[in-house]
Amino acid sequence: MLALAAGLGVFLAARFGWRTALLLGVVLLPAGALFMAGRMTAISTGEGAAQERIQIWSEGMMLMREAPLFGVGKDKFAESISHVAHNSYLQCFVELGVFGGMFFLGAFYLAVSQMFRMADRRKHTFLDPEMARLHPYLFGVVASYAVGMASLTLCYNLPTYTVLALATVFARTAPMTPPLSATRFDLHLLGRLLAVAVVGFGVLYVFVRLFVVH
């Protein structure tokens, strides 16, 4: 449900503007909650599947202490805890360490940020109307997938890297004026990725500490 809301919200904002997206969201979200009432819209951190996930995340963070820099190894999360993380970002941080988690989270940060930069019509204009029409849909797909991975383990699945590839190829091939600047792999980028990793993992850590039931 959260992934769907994120994808639709980003699509509407990129296609019609943020104001229109907010107005439509006020109407669509309550209607969606009404028609899809059930497990998908029953968001509670105190019990059920949500609390089970939080418990697993808490155990995963404890497991990460064994090898924080380079991780405990691929597929070791399930071997140690008898469950996958149900969070692709945490799965990578635990199994691949700070460095692997940083690059995995950073890949989606870069994909989303590139799509966001292309959506700013005040700075960039599409020269190809078909690419301009496609952009909101692709932006919505990337945003939806990125949010969905917060409760699913998809870090080693082919579709995950297909989504990243689509965003990367689109950003490098869509003709724009002025052209979208290329992302350079340098110390400045590494600093940004490290900051994203610290913030991302920090938010998850605080969330777990606040809502885990002992």
Buried (B, 14 or more C-beta within 10 A) or exposed (E): BEBBBBBBBBBBBBBEEEEEBEEBBEEBBEEBBEEEEEEEEEEEBEEEEBBEBBBBBBBBBEBBEEBBEEBBBEEBBEEBBEBBBBBBBBBBBBBBBBBBBBBBBBBBBBBBBBBBBBBEEEEBEBEEEEBBEBBBEBBBBBBBBBBBBBBBBBBEEEEBBEBBEBBBEBBEEBEBEEEBEEBEEEEEEEEBBBEBBEEBBEEBBEEBEEBBEE
